[in-house]
Amino acid sequence: MSVHVAVDLGASSGRVIAGRVEDGRLRTEEIVRFANGPVAVPAGDRTTLHWDLPSLYAGVVEGLRRVAPASVGIDTWAVDYGLLDADGVLIGNPVHYRDSRTEGVPEQVFRHWPADRMYAVNGLQVQPFNTVFQLAAEAGSARMSAARDLLLIPDLLGYRLTGVKVAELTNASTTGLVDVRERRWAQEGLDVLAGSFGVDARSLLPDLVEPGTVIAPLRGDLGGAVGAPLVAVGSHDTASAVVAVPATTPNFAYVSSGTWSLVGVELDAPVRTEASRAANFTNELGVDGTVRYLRNVSGLWLLQESLRTWRERGRGVDLADLLERAARVPALGCVVDVEDARFLPPGDMPARIAAFAAETGQRPPEGDAEVARCILDSLALAYRKAVHQAAELSGKDVEVVHIVGGGANNALLCRLTADAVGLPVIAGPAEGTAIGNLLVQARAVGAIDGDLAALRRVVAASAETVTYRPEGPQTLWEEAARRI
């Protein structure tokens, strides 16, 4: 049996996972796992958050050296990029999307590329860290002056492994510089960056490739992995995760739940109406010509940062015990808007939650269990809003909600989501991103065949899932939504 290898890098950890397709099932094995996270680096009069790319690359290489794969695919988070000089050398570590350098920048860009016109082209949810805003923020810098190429994170790692520069489309669609109808770079956006900010993005950006494209053989000191083809998978981790939704009906919504939560539906064409823009929904491109119509919701990040805050104060908290205690806390005692900008940067989440509660006339949660319950209730409330709006704005019927990613292991969150949305929730697989990555590359090299529905049948035959049925009246969630 051929072994396929997924390099799957998330915002808090990275994994190298091997997979084999046998008798219509995918069997996976984790080869190596390593930490990931922002690194604060003082420079001049400010401190900038970066990704530690050399450390990530070392983890990837360690995993690849342990196997002899038939193919390799890379997926990561979106929007961030590395700049290369004329010699192909990385100019500093990539800046982290949570860095504050883009504060106020979207408004500057909108003066030259109005928000409604931008949405008509890229169909993208406005997030201050979208690549187009990061590039505007970096205009005139020494890094930008020295840059000759720009590669998004999965493509940057792929370049180091193969020497070939490309831009995989699902990830490129998060930059704000892709025409989502034409699936090509948007000349209008490139002209704005060049004419108004002096950033010649057209000369920096490589050619776009669709997921499933075989790029080049791996080179370098990678043991048995040398010569294996690198395949452009859905290199935006959500694109790969959506491939791994074990749906048996086209009428599904999905939640790719991890540090971020991506909540939406799968469509054949983008929705670029004014109502969609006002609701801040995004049209990101998917595998096999699909569109991921979704809202980007701040996910388990709030819980992760709360745990970090408590640890720094010397209060080590066991997550399993915390969730068990949170399940006993009365429902919807306090809820917050998880999309509020105050919850985006690293920091003391329990204090920020308390401040939000006070501002909205609620009793702030007391103790770690109440904080955790507040976060999970609030996430379920955000999922409820996003699923209902996605269905309404797209005109797509939704019969079931699939939760994939790490959040699928959080039984309390899954149960609350079913109650909040009022639909059955099917949780799993937890490693959906790696599974989608593996299936797309296996198909690209001929190990399996079929359309997305066929790939999903493999997932359904391979993954263990849990179904949660909604309980309780929707009026409780409606009342909670009015508080925020």
N, C-alpha and C positions, 0 to 999 in steps of 0.2 A: 504494500500500500504506500502511496505517495504521502509524504509529510509536508504540510503547508504550515507556514509560520506567520503569526500575526504579531506585529509590534504595535502595542496598544498603550499610548501614553495619555494619562488623564491629568487633571490639574493637581492631584495630590499623590499620585503614584504611577509607575510605569510597569508594564508586564510584557514578557515575551511568551507567547502561548503557541504550542504546536497542536495541529489538528489533522485527523485522518478521516476520510469519508469511506464508510464501509456499509454495504447493504442498506443504503438510504439513510444512514445515521452519521452524525458527526461526533467523533470522540476527541476530546481535548485534554491537554496536559499542560499545566503551567511549568515553564522552564525556569524562569527567574522573575522576581519582582523586586522593585527598588523604589525608593522614596523620590518624590518630586515636590517642588514648592518654590515660592518666591524667595529671592535673595536680595536684601536691601543693601545697596552700595552707595555710600556717600560720594558725591562728585560735585565740586564747586559749592554752590549755596543751597543745594537740595540733595535729598536722598532718592535714588531711583530704584524701583523694583525690577529685577531681571529674572530670567530663567537661567539655570545653570546648565547650559547646553552641553559642555564637555562631560559633565557627570551623566546626563541622560544618554549621550552617545556611548559612553563607556558601558552603561547598563545594557544598551541594545547589543553592542558587540559581544559582551559576555554571553548573552542569551543565544546569539546566532552561532557562536563558536561551538555550542554544545549539541548542535543538530546538523543534519545534512538535508536541507529542505528541497522540495521540488519547486517551491515558489515562496516569496516573501511579500507581505503587504504592510504598510504603515498607516496608522490613523492617530490623530492627536486632537487636541482642542483647536478652536478656530482663531482667526483674526490676527494673531501675532506672527512676526516675520523676522528673518535675519537679513542683513545687508552684506554683500560680498564686494571686495575691492577688485581692481583690475586683474589681480593674480588669483582670484577665486578664494581669497582668504576672508573669513568671517570678521566683520568690523565690530568687535565687542559682542557681549552676550545679548540676545534678544530682550527687548523690554517687555515686561509682564503687563497684561491687559488691565490689571488692577492698579497700575501706576496712575498717579494723579495728573500726568502731563496733558491729558485731553480735556480737563475741566474747562468748560466754556468754548471749546473748539467747535463742536457741532454748530453752534450759533454763528460762528465766523464763516464756516463753510456754507451755511444756508444763505448768506448774503450773496454768494456767487452762484450757488446751485440750490434754488429754493426747495424746501422739503417736499412739497407736493410733486415738483418735477423730478426730483431725485427718486421718489418712490415709484413714479411711473416707469422709471428705467430699471432700478435695481430691486424694487419690491421688498426692501429690507427694513426690518424693525430698527428704529433709531436707538443705538446703544453708543455711549460716548467712546467706547473702545473699538468700534468698527475700524477696520484698517484704513479706510479713507480718511477718518479723523486722526488716526495715529500719524499718517503721512503728513497731513496738514500741520500737526503739532511739531513734527520733526523738520519742517521746512527751514532751510538756511543753516542747519547744524553741520558740524564738521563731518559727522558720519554720513549725512546725506550727500555732501559735496564729494566725498571719496567713493560713494557707492556706484557700482556698475551693474549689479544684479540684486533683485529682491526675491526671496523665496520664503513662502509660508513654511511653518515648522515641519510638517511631514515631508514636504518637498525638499527642505533643507537637509534633513536627515537622509533622504533618498539620494540627494546629490553627493553627500559624503560617502555613500555606499556604492554609487555607480558612476559618478562623474557627469551625469546627465541632469540638465535643468529643465523642469516642467512645472506646470501649475495644474494640479488635479481640480476638476471643476466643482465638486461638491464643497470643498473647502474654499476655493476661490470665490464662490457665490456669497460668502460671508464678508467679503472685503468691502462691499458697496460699489465695486468697480466692474461688476458683471451685469450685462443686460440679460435678465432672467427669461425673457421671451426668446431671445436669439441664442442663448447659451454661449456668449462670446464676451470679450472685454468691451466695456461700454465707452465708446469714444467720447461721449459727452462728459463723463466723469474724469477721464484722462485729460481732456482739454481744460477743465476747471482747475485741476491740480497744477497743470503746467502754466496756465495763463495767470492764475490768481495767487498761487503759492510758490511757483518756481520749482515744482517737483516734477521731473520728467518721468512719470511712472511708466509711460509706454515703452521707453527704452530699458527700464529696469525689469519689467515683468516678462516672464517666459511664455511660451505657447501653452495654451490650455489643452488638456487631455481629458477624455471621459473616463469614468471608473470602468475598470476592466481592460484598460490598455496595458500591454506588456511594455515596460519602459526599457530595461537594459539588464544585463547580468551583473551580479554583485562582484565587486573587485576587492582587493586588499587582503589583509591578514585575518580572514574570517573562517579558517578551518574548512570544514566540509560545506559551508555555505557559499564559498567562492564559486561563481558561475551560475548560481541559482537566479532565475529571473525575478526582478522586482516588478510587481504588478501595482498599477494605480487602482487601489480599492476606493471605497467611499472614505477618503482620507480625513474628512471631518467626522469625528467619532460618532456624532449623532446620525450621520448618513449610514454608517455601518450598523449602528444600533437598530435603526428602523428596518433594515434588511432582515434583521434577526427577530422581528416581531412574529410570533407563531400564529398569525391570524388565519382563520378558516373562513372569514367573510371579508369582503372589501370595505364594509361599513364599520371600521374601527377607528378609534383615536388611540394615541400612544403618549406615554410619558417616559422619556429617557431620563431616568432619575439618578443623579449623582451629586457632585458638587454643585452643578447646575441642573435644573429641570427644564427639559425641552418638551413642550406640550402642544400637540396638534394633530393634524390629519394628513394623509397622503393624497395628492391630487395629480391630475394629468397636465394641468396648466396653472400658471400663477393667478392669484387674485390681487389686483392692483387698484381696487376701488378706493374712493375717499373714505368710506366707512372702515375699510380694512386698515388704511393708514392711520386713521384716528384711533383705532383700537390697538395700534402698534404691533400688528402682526407681521411676520416676516415670511418671505418666499425664498427658501433655500433649496438649491437643486439637489436631486437625489439620484440614486442608481437607476439605470434603464429609463432615462428620460422623465423621471417623476419629479414632483415638487413637494418639498416638506413645508407645509403651511403650518406655522407654529408661532407660539410666543415663548421667548426665553425668560424663564422664571428663576429667580435666585433660589437654589435648592437646598440640599443638605449642608451647604456652606455655613448657614447660620448655626446649625448644630455642631459642626466641626470646629468653628471658631469659639463657640461657647465651651466646648470640651478643652480647647487649648487654653482659654482664659482661666478656667478652673485649675488646670494642671499648673500653670504658671504661679498660681496662688497657693500651691501646695495641696490642692484638693483633688487628688486623683479620682476620677469617676469611671466606673466600669460601664460601658455602653449598654450591655445586655441588662444589667441591673437597673440602669437609668430608664430604659424603655419599659421594663416591667413595672417600675414605680409610676412612670408617666401614664401608663394605661389605666391606673387606678385614680388618676386625677379627674375630677368632673370635666366633661367636655365643654369646649368653647367658653371657658371662663374668661380668657383674654385672647384676642387675636390681633395680629399686626399685618400690615401690607408688606409682604416680603419683597416687593418690587420697589419699595422706597429706597432712594439713593443712599441713605445713611447706612444701609446694610451691605453695600457693595465692597468697600475697602476692608482690609483686616482691622481687627480691633475688638473691643469689649462688647460682644453681642448682648449679653444679659443686661448691661447698662443701657444699651440702645433700645432694647425691647421695653425696658421699664420706662424710658423717656417717651417712647411712642404711646405706650399705654396711658401714661398720665396726660399726654396731649389730647387723647381721644376720649377722655373721661372714663377709663377703665381702671380697675385695680391691677397694679403691676403684679406679675407672677412672683411668688416667694419661694425660694429654694430651687434646686436644680431640676427636680421632677416637674414642677409647674412651668419652668422655663422651657423644658423639652416638650411638654404637652402643648404649650403655646405655639412653639415652632411648627410642630407636626399638624396641629389644627389649622394653622395659618397656611401651611403648604397645601393641605387638602382643599382649603378655601380658594387658593390661587389656581389649583388644578381645575376646580369646579368652574371657575370663571372662564379659564382658557378653553376648556373643552366645549362648553356651551357656546362661547363666542366663535370658536373655530367652525363648529357645525353651522351656526347661523350665517356667518359671513361667507362661507364657501358653498352653502347649500347642500352639504353632504350629510346624509343620515349617519348617526353613530349609534351602534347597538352595544358596543363593549369597549372597555378601555384596557389597553395592555400597558403594564409597567415593566420596563426592562432596565437593566443596569443595577447598580448597588442598592438602590432604593427598593428593589423587588424583594430583598431580604428583610426589609423592615415591615414586619407584619402589622404593626400599629398604623404606620403610614398608609399601607395598602387598604386596611379596613376602613380607615377614615376617608380615604379617597372614594371608595365605593359608596359610603354613606353620603358624602358631600355631592358627588356627581349624580347619584341616583341611578347608576348603571353597574352591571357586573364588572369587576376588575379581575383580570388575569395577570398574575405576577410571575415574572420569569421569562427568559433566563437572566440571571444576574450578570453574566459575562456576555451580554448581548453584543456589545461593540466588537469584541474579538471574534465572536461567532460570525457576524456579518462580514467582517474583514476576511476571514478564512473562506467563506463560501464564495465570495466574489472572485478571489484569486484562484480558488480551485476550479471554478467555471472557466476562468480566463485561460488556464493552461490545459483544459480539456479533461479534468478529472471528474467533473459532473457537467450536466447541461440542464437547460430549462430556463423559464422566466422567473420573475420574482415569486410568483405563487409557488413554483416548484421548489425554490430555495427555502421558502417558508415551510413547506411540507417537511423538508429535512429538519428544520429547527423544531417543528412540532413533534417529530418522531424522536428527537434527541434530548430535548430539554424537559426538566421537571418543572411544572407550574402549579400554582395554587390559585383557586378561584375564590373571590370574596363577593358576597351578595350584599346589596345595600339594605340597611336597616334604619329605622327612625324616620321622622318626618323631615321633608326638605325645608319646612318653615324655620327650623332651628338654624340652618345654614344661611337662609335668606336674612334672618335677623342679625347674624354675626357679620355678614357682608355689609350691612348698613352701618355698622359701627366704624368701619374704616373707609 
